[in-house]
Amino acid sequence: MHILIETRSFERFTDDELYAFCMANKGLRIERNKKGQLEIMPPTGLETSFRNTELNTELNIWNRKNRLGLVSESNGGYTLPNGAMRTPDVAWISTERWANVPPAERKKFAHVCPDFVIELLSESDSLSEGKAKMEEWRENGCRLGWLINPKDKNVFIYRENGEIIIQSFEQKLSGENVLLGFEMDLKEIFAE
């Protein structure tokens, strides 16, 4: 369950004010939606945290071998073209996109959308919220996204052309034309 903080009673936080607010409240996981509302999210359970680490590790190993971009985890904030600031569970940004981010923005919530994101539904997330978030990523320039649903053991694959594919954990995931040669076997990560 997320808590929404309405900001209509005052002007929308500027990007610098949002960053300062987040730094002053480091114990909170905060995002800003496109309406300017702040979303406070609870921490995940340990099982979800362990799985997030596995997902991030798999992508980071591939990236270290290929050196085509940078990998971020759930603390990295991206300011999207629609004004939202989001923190994906796992993200990858190409070297080309990163090179276009001004150096002054790199230490804060840079105005850039990652090329690839993974969102892992936790115990407190609803499937409909996850799907809405994935649509937002795609609409703002994300080229490939995976919404992982451990409860039903399936993945919603979001492609930049608007196509959504549902795949079971039985099939390996592919980085397609975004992460060339990258594959992930969720059966290993979600083994019971």
Phi and psi in degrees as GROMACS dihedral restraints (atoms count N, CA, C in turn):
[ dihedral_restraints ]
;  ai    aj    ak    al  type     phi  dphi    fc
    3     4     5     6     1  -101.0    20    10
    4     5     6     7     1   149.1    20    10
    6     7     8     9     1  -104.6    20    10
    7     8     9    10     1   128.5    20    10
    9    10    11    12     1   -98.6    20    10
   10    11    12    13     1   132.3    20    10
   12    13    14    15     1  -109.2    20    10
   13    14    15    16     1   115.2    20    10
   15    16    17    18     1   -77.1    20    10
   16    17    18    19     1   133.9    20    10
   18    19    20    21     1  -113.9    20    10
   19    20    21    22     1    15.2    20    10
   21    22    23    24     1   -68.0    20    10
   22    23    24    25     1   -22.3    20    10
   24    25    26    27     1   -73.0    20    10
   25    26    27    28     1   -11.0    20    10
   27    28    29    30     1  -142.8    20    10
   28    29    30    31     1   168.5    20    10
   30    31    32    33     1   -59.6    20    10
   31    32    33    34     1   149.8    20    10
   33    34    35    36     1   -55.5    20    10
   34    35    36    37     1   139.2    20    10
   36    37    38    39     1   -54.7    20    10
   37    38    39    40     1   134.6    20    10
   39    40    41    42     1   -71.3    20    10
   40    41    42    43     1   168.5    20    10
   42    43    44    45     1   -60.4    20    10
   43    44    45    46     1   -40.6    20    10
   45    46    47    48     1   -66.7    20    10
   46    47    48    49     1   -39.5    20    10
   48    49    50    51     1   -66.6    20    10
   49    50    51    52     1   -39.0    20    10
   51    52    53    54     1   -62.3    20    10
   52    53    54    55     1   -45.2    20    10
   54    55    56    57     1   -60.3    20    10
   55    56    57    58     1   -45.4    20    10
   57    58    59    60     1   -62.7    20    10
   58    59    60    61     1   -41.1    20    10
   60    61    62    63     1   -61.5    20    10
   61    62    63    64     1   -44.0    20    10
   63    64    65    66     1   -64.8    20    10
   64    65    66    67     1   -39.9    20    10
   66    67    68    69     1   -68.1    20    10
   67    68    69    70     1   -32.4    20    10
   69    70    71    72     1   -76.3    20    10
   70    71    72    73     1   -15.9    20    10
   72    73    74    75     1  -127.6    20    10
   73    74    75    76     1    54.2    20    10
   75    76    77    78     1   -61.2    20    10
   76    77    78    79     1   -21.4    20    10
   78    79    80    81     1   -76.3    20    10
   79    80    81    82     1    -8.4    20    10
   81    82    83    84     1  -106.7    20    10
   82    83    84    85     1   145.6    20    10
   84    85    86    87     1   -97.1    20    10
   85    86    87    88     1   111.7    20    10
   87    88    89    90     1  -120.8    20    10
   88    89    90    91     1   136.4    20    10
   90    91    92    93     1  -129.9    20    10
   91    92    93    94     1   163.5    20    10
   93    94    95    96     1  -120.9    20    10
   94    95    96    97     1   129.2    20    10
   96    97    98    99     1   -85.8    20    10
   97    98    99   100     1   176.0    20    10
   99   100   101   102     1   -66.8    20    10
  100   101   102   103     1   -17.4    20    10
  102   103   104   105     1   -83.0    20    10
  103   104   105   106     1    -7.8    20    10
  105   106   107   108     1    94.1    20    10
  106   107   108   109     1    -2.9    20    10
  108   109   110   111     1   -73.3    20    10
  109   110   111   112     1   143.2    20    10
  111   112   113   114     1   -88.9    20    10
  112   113   114   115     1   137.5    20    10
  114   115   116   117     1  -114.1    20    10
  115   116   117   118     1   121.4    20    10
  117   118   119   120     1  -101.7    20    10
  118   119   120   121     1   123.2    20    10
  120   121   122   123     1  -113.0    20    10
  121   122   123   124     1   143.7    20    10
  123   124   125   126     1   -72.8    20    10
  124   125   126   127     1   158.2    20    10
  126   127   128   129     1   -66.2    20    10
  127   128   129   130     1   158.3    20    10
  129   130   131   132     1   -83.7    20    10
  130   131   132   133     1   164.8    20    10
  132   133   134   135     1   -71.4    20    10
  133   134   135   136     1   165.1    20    10
  135   136   137   138     1   -62.6    20    10
  136   137   138   139     1   -37.4    20    10
  138   139   140   141     1   -59.7    20    10
  139   140   141   142     1   -44.6    20    10
  141   142   143   144     1   -64.9    20    10
  142   143   144   145     1   -40.3    20    10
  144   145   146   147     1   -61.7    20    10
  145   146   147   148     1   -43.6    20    10
  147   148   149   150     1   -60.5    20    10
  148   149   150   151     1   -42.4    20    10
  150   151   152   153     1   -69.7    20    10
  151   152   153   154     1   -38.3    20    10
  153   154   155   156     1   -58.5    20    10
  154   155   156   157     1   -41.9    20    10
  156   157   158   159     1   -62.5    20    10
  157   158   159   160     1   -42.0    20    10
  159   160   161   162     1   -62.2    20    10
  160   161   162   163     1   -45.4    20    10
  162   163   164   165     1   -60.6    20    10
  163   164   165   166     1   -45.7    20    10
  165   166   167   168     1   -63.6    20    10
  166   167   168   169     1   -41.4    20    10
  168   169   170   171     1   -62.3    20    10
  169   170   171   172     1   -44.9    20    10
  171   172   173   174     1   -58.5    20    10
  172   173   174   175     1   -46.1    20    10
  174   175   176   177     1   -67.7    20    10
  175   176   177   178     1   -39.8    20    10
  177   178   179   180     1   -66.0    20    10
  178   179   180   181     1   -37.8    20    10
  180   181   182   183     1   -61.3    20    10
  181   182   183   184     1   -46.0    20    10
  183   184   185   186     1   -60.7    20    10
  184   185   186   187     1   -44.5    20    10
  186   187   188   189     1   -65.6    20    10
  187   188   189   190     1   -37.7    20    10
  189   190   191   192     1   -63.7    20    10
  190   191   192   193     1   -35.8    20    10
  192   193   194   195     1   -72.2    20    10
  193   194   195   196     1   -36.5    20    10
  195   196   197   198     1   -97.5    20    10
  196   197   198   199     1   -25.4    20    10
  198   199   200   201     1    51.1    20    10
  199   200   201   202     1    48.7    20    10
  201   202   203   204     1  -106.2    20    10
  202   203   204   205     1    -4.7    20    10
  204   205   206   207     1  -176.8    20    10
  205   206   207   208     1  -156.5    20    10
  207   208   209   210     1  -131.6    20    10
  208   209   210   211     1   146.7    20    10
  210   211   212   213     1  -111.0    20    10
  211   212   213   214     1   135.5    20    10
  213   214   215   216     1  -122.5    20    10
  214   215   216   217     1   157.7    20    10
  216   217   218   219     1  -110.0    20    10
  217   218   219   220     1  -168.6    20    10
  219   220   221   222     1   -68.8    20    10
  220   221   222   223     1    -1.2    20    10
  222   223   224   225     1   -96.4    20    10
  223   224   225   226     1    -7.5    20    10
  225   226   227   228     1   -84.7    20    10
  226   227   228   229     1   122.3    20    10
  228   229   230   231     1   -99.7    20    10
  229   230   231   232     1   132.8    20    10
  231   232   233   234     1  -115.6    20    10
  232   233   234   235     1   127.0    20    10
  234   235   236   237     1   -90.9    20    10
  235   236   237   238     1   117.8    20    10
  237   238   239   240     1   -87.6    20    10
  238   239   240   241     1   162.3    20    10
  240   241   242   243     1   -56.0    20    10
  241   242   243   244     1   -28.2    20    10
  243   244   245   246     1   -80.9    20    10
  244   245   246   247     1     1.3    20    10
  246   247   248   249     1    95.9    20    10
  247   248   249   250     1   -12.4    20    10
  249   250   251   252     1   -70.4    20    10
  250   251   252   253     1   150.6    20    10
  252   253   254   255     1  -117.8    20    10
  253   254   255   256     1   117.5    20    10
  255   256   257   258     1  -122.0    20    10
  256   257   258   259     1   152.6    20    10
  258   259   260   261     1  -125.1    20    10
  259   260   261   262     1    91.3    20    10
  261   262   263   264     1   -67.7    20    10
  262   263   264   265     1   155.1    20    10
  264   265   266   267     1   -61.3    20    10
  265   266   267   268     1   -43.0    20    10
  267   268   269   270     1  -142.4    20    10
  268   269   270   271     1   140.4    20    10
  270   271   272   273     1  -147.1    20    10
  271   272   273   274     1   155.3    20    10
  273   274   275   276     1  -133.9    20    10
  274   275   276   277     1   133.7    20    10
  276   277   278   279     1  -124.1    20    10
  277   278   279   280     1   132.7    20    10
  279   280   281   282     1   -67.2    20    10
  280   281   282   283     1   154.3    20    10
  282   283   284   285     1   -57.2    20    10
  283   284   285   286     1   -37.2    20    10
  285   286   287   288     1   -64.1    20    10
  286   287   288   289     1   -45.5    20    10
  288   289   290   291     1   -65.4    20    10
  289   290   291   292     1   -42.4    20    10
  291   292   293   294     1   -63.0    20    10
  292   293   294   295     1   -37.5    20    10
  294   295   296   297     1   -62.5    20    10
  295   296   297   298     1   -24.0    20    10
  297   298   299   300     1   -86.1    20    10
  298   299   300   301     1    -3.5    20    10
  300   301   302   303     1   -85.3    20    10
  301   302   303   304     1   122.8    20    10
  303   304   305   306     1   -59.0    20    10
  304   305   306   307     1   140.0    20    10
  306   307   308   309     1   -52.1    20    10
  307   308   309   310     1   -34.5    20    10
  309   310   311   312     1   -65.0    20    10
  310   311   312   313     1   -26.4    20    10
  312   313   314   315     1   -86.4    20    10
  313   314   315   316     1   -17.8    20    10
  315   316   317   318     1   -65.5    20    10
  316   317   318   319     1   -23.0    20    10
  318   319   320   321     1   -91.4    20    10
  319   320   321   322     1    -3.8    20    10
  321   322   323   324     1  -120.3    20    10
  322   323   324   325     1  -147.8    20    10
  324   325   326   327     1   -92.8    20    10
  325   326   327   328     1    85.6    20    10
  327   328   329   330     1   -59.1    20    10
  328   329   330   331     1   148.3    20    10
  330   331   332   333     1   -82.6    20    10
  331   332   333   334     1    83.2    20    10
  333   334   335   336     1  -162.8    20    10
  334   335   336   337     1   148.8    20    10
  336   337   338   339     1  -106.7    20    10
  337   338   339   340     1   133.0    20    10
  339   340   341   342     1   -65.0    20    10
  340   341   342   343     1   157.3    20    10
  342   343   344   345     1   -75.2    20    10
  343   344   345   346     1   -30.0    20    10
  345   346   347   348     1  -142.1    20    10
  346   347   348   349     1   137.1    20    10
  348   349   350   351     1  -135.7    20    10
  349   350   351   352     1   151.6    20    10
  351   352   353   354     1  -122.7    20    10
  352   353   354   355     1   128.5    20    10
  354   355   356   357     1  -117.4    20    10
  355   356   357   358     1   125.9    20    10
  357   358   359   360     1  -106.9    20    10
  358   359   360   361     1   118.2    20    10
  360   361   362   363     1   -65.8    20    10
  361   362   363   364     1   125.4    20    10
  363   364   365   366     1   -98.5    20    10
  364   365   366   367     1  -177.2    20    10
  366   367   368   369     1   -60.9    20    10
  367   368   369   370     1   -29.0    20    10
  369   370   371   372     1   -96.1    20    10
  370   371   372   373     1    -1.5    20    10
  372   373   374   375     1   -95.0    20    10
  373   374   375   376     1   143.6    20    10
  375   376   377   378     1   -97.8    20    10
  376   377   378   379     1   153.0    20    10
  378   379   380   381     1   -61.6    20    10
  379   380   381   382     1   -40.2    20    10
  381   382   383   384     1   -65.1    20    10
  382   383   384   385     1   -38.7    20    10
  384   385   386   387     1   -63.8    20    10
  385   386   387   388     1   -41.9    20    10
  387   388   389   390     1   -62.4    20    10
  388   389   390   391     1   -43.6    20    10
  390   391   392   393     1   -63.9    20    10
  391   392   393   394     1   -40.9    20    10
  393   394   395   396     1   -62.7    20    10
  394   395   396   397     1   -40.5    20    10
  396   397   398   399     1   -65.3    20    10
  397   398   399   400     1   -39.9    20    10
  399   400   401   402     1   -66.0    20    10
  400   401   402   403     1   -39.3    20    10
  402   403   404   405     1   -62.1    20    10
  403   404   405   406     1   -39.8    20    10
  405   406   407   408     1   -63.1    20    10
  406   407   408   409     1   -43.3    20    10
  408   409   410   411     1   -57.5    20    10
  409   410   411   412     1   -49.7    20    10
  411   412   413   414     1   -62.5    20    10
  412   413   414   415     1   -45.4    20    10
  414   415   416   417     1   -62.0    20    10
  415   416   417   418     1   -23.4    20    10
  417   418   419   420     1   -99.8    20    10
  418   419   420   421     1     7.9    20    10
  420   421   422   423     1   115.1    20    10
  421   422   423   424     1     0.8    20    10
  423   424   425   426     1   -68.4    20    10
  424   425   426   427     1   132.2    20    10
  426   427   428   429     1   -86.9    20    10
  427   428   429   430     1   -26.3    20    10
  429   430   431   432     1  -154.2    20    10
  430   431   432   433     1   135.9    20    10
  432   433   434   435     1  -143.0    20    10
  433   434   435   436     1   145.9    20    10
  435   436   437   438     1  -120.7    20    10
  436   437   438   439     1   122.1    20    10
  438   439   440   441     1  -102.7    20    10
  439   440   441   442     1   108.9    20    10
  441   442   443   444     1   -94.7    20    10
  442   443   444   445     1   124.9    20    10
  444   445   446   447     1  -114.7    20    10
  445   446   447   448     1    91.9    20    10
  447   448   449   450     1   -63.0    20    10
  448   449   450   451     1   -31.3    20    10
  450   451   452   453     1   -59.4    20    10
  451   452   453   454     1   -46.5    20    10
  453   454   455   456     1   -98.3    20    10
  454   455   456   457     1     1.5    20    10
  456   457   458   459     1    53.7    20    10
  457   458   459   460     1    48.8    20    10
  459   460   461   462     1  -141.8    20    10
  460   461   462   463     1   168.2    20    10
  462   463   464   465     1  -131.3    20    10
  463   464   465   466     1   134.6    20    10
  465   466   467   468     1   -96.8    20    10
  466   467   468   469     1   119.3    20    10
  468   469   470   471     1  -100.9    20    10
  469   470   471   472     1   118.8    20    10
  471   472   473   474     1  -103.8    20    10
  472   473   474   475     1   121.6    20    10
  474   475   476   477     1  -106.5    20    10
  475   476   477   478     1   155.2    20    10
  477   478   479   480     1   -63.7    20    10
  478   479   480   481     1   -21.1    20    10
  480   481   482   483     1   -82.0    20    10
  481   482   483   484     1     3.2    20    10
  483   484   485   486     1    96.4    20    10
  484   485   486   487     1    -8.9    20    10
  486   487   488   489     1   -71.4    20    10
  487   488   489   490     1   138.7    20    10
  489   490   491   492     1  -125.5    20    10
  490   491   492   493     1   124.3    20    10
  492   493   494   495     1  -114.7    20    10
  493   494   495   496     1   139.4    20    10
  495   496   497   498     1  -107.4    20    10
  496   497   498   499     1   128.7    20    10
  498   499   500   501     1  -132.1    20    10
  499   500   501   502     1   143.4    20    10
  501   502   503   504     1   -82.6    20    10
  502   503   504   505     1   164.3    20    10
  504   505   506   507     1   -64.4    20    10
  505   506   507   508     1   -14.9    20    10
  507   508   509   510     1   -69.4    20    10
  508   509   510   511     1   -23.5    20    10
  510   511   512   513     1  -101.2    20    10
  511   512   513   514     1   139.7    20    10
  513   514   515   516     1   -68.2    20    10
  514   515   516   517     1   143.4    20    10
  516   517   518   519     1   -85.8    20    10
  517   518   519   520     1   147.1    20    10
  519   520   521   522     1  -118.7    20    10
  520   521   522   523     1   142.4    20    10
  522   523   524   525     1   -77.1    20    10
  523   524   525   526     1    -0.5    20    10
  525   526   527   528     1    50.7    20    10
  526   527   528   529     1  -138.5    20    10
  528   529   530   531     1   -87.4    20    10
  529   530   531   532     1     3.9    20    10
  531   532   533   534     1   -94.1    20    10
  532   533   534   535     1   -47.8    20    10
  534   535   536   537     1  -117.6    20    10
  535   536   537   538     1    79.4    20    10
  537   538   539   540     1   -58.8    20    10
  538   539   540   541     1   124.5    20    10
  540   541   542   543     1    86.0    20    10
  541   542   543   544     1    -5.1    20    10
  543   544   545   546     1   -83.2    20    10
  544   545   546   547     1   131.6    20    10
  546   547   548   549     1  -134.4    20    10
  547   548   549   550     1   151.8    20    10
  549   550   551   552     1  -138.8    20    10
  550   551   552   553     1   133.2    20    10
  552   553   554   555     1  -105.1    20    10
  553   554   555   556     1   103.3    20    10
  555   556   557   558     1   -71.4    20    10
  556   557   558   559     1   -21.0    20    10
  558   559   560   561     1   -59.7    20    10
  559   560   561   562     1   -36.9    20    10
  561   562   563   564     1   -69.9    20    10
  562   563   564   565     1   -43.2    20    10
  564   565   566   567     1   -70.6    20    10
  565   566   567   568     1   -35.0    20    10
  567   568   569   570     1  -106.0    20    10
  568   569   570   571     1    23.9    20    10
  570   571   572   573     1   -63.9    20    10
  571   572   573   574     1   139.5    20    10
